[in-house]
Amino acid sequence: MSRPLVIRPRAESVEGQPILRPLPSAQCRSVGPFVFFDHMLETDYPAGRGMNIRQHPHIGLSTLTYLFEGEIQHKDSLGSDQRVKAGEVSWMTAGSAIAHVERTPSDVLAERSRLHGLQVWLASPKAQEQGPGHYSHHPAASLPVSDNLGVSIRMIAGNGFCLQSPVPVLSPTLYALVQMQAATTLTVPTEHIERALYVLDGEVSLNDETVEPCSLVLLPPGEEMSLYADSESQLVLFGGAPLDGPRRMNWNFVASDPALIEQARARWAAGDWPTVPGESERIELP
């Protein structure tokens, strides 16, 4: 039996929002279609302050935002303007060029607020990475849930455990939130080739080895693994089919061809990019 690879995330800040980022890392560039994984840490904002990620571009990927606490306002160059609450999915496919804004809604900004969530990027298949952009919002009630013997599984995107999410993923995907009561067990099946888990909180053992909170564990392909919750715990399981070839990532751009990234950088720098209606501020190239 292979020993799982454990990745400790690096601490960063995105426009003032503290995060932990385990993916990508030098040890692992992708898990299934997932090429980027940000854990937005629990943050208390005083009145007048909040998350404010100004207008910025993407190509060749889909972003998925899922909150445990708080609210954000998503706006993009397609004209989408959506308030996203805890338990809901905000899904945006960039295609060849899209820009978006994510910020604390103005009415929430007027009071003390709290934010905690995840944002992941999924690389688009080569045939679709230069296709049209798309946005969809999925209420919490639309996400299927299995609740059995003290283990609750919510399928955020993709499929697994006999659950199918309505989120329009572009390739075989697993993205599930798992909540386990103390002294419960879950077998992680081999229905997806590449799999990883990220422990949000609690004490979890994987095949009798303790997993530290806020660590990403890459599961060996083709092997069933057993999770045991030593205490009430929450984690995410994610992965899917391997990418159809390597991807390059530069700033907010993902592509199979480095020339596409250079073109995107030049276009953004020149202001030749779709804009978010009503927005003038933007994040410049690093």
PyMOL commands that set and color helices and strands:
alter all, ss='L'
color gray80, all
select helices_A, chain A and resi 106-109+126-128+140-142+258-270
alter helices_A, ss='H'
color red, helices_A
select strands_A, chain A and resi 5-7+10-14+17-23+34-45+52-58+61-69+71-76+81-85+89-93+98-103+113-123+134-138+145-148+151-160+163-164+173-180+185-188+194-201+204-206+209-211+216-219+225-229+233-240+248-250+253-255
alter strands_A, ss='S'
color yellow, strands_A
deselect
rebuild
show_as cartoon
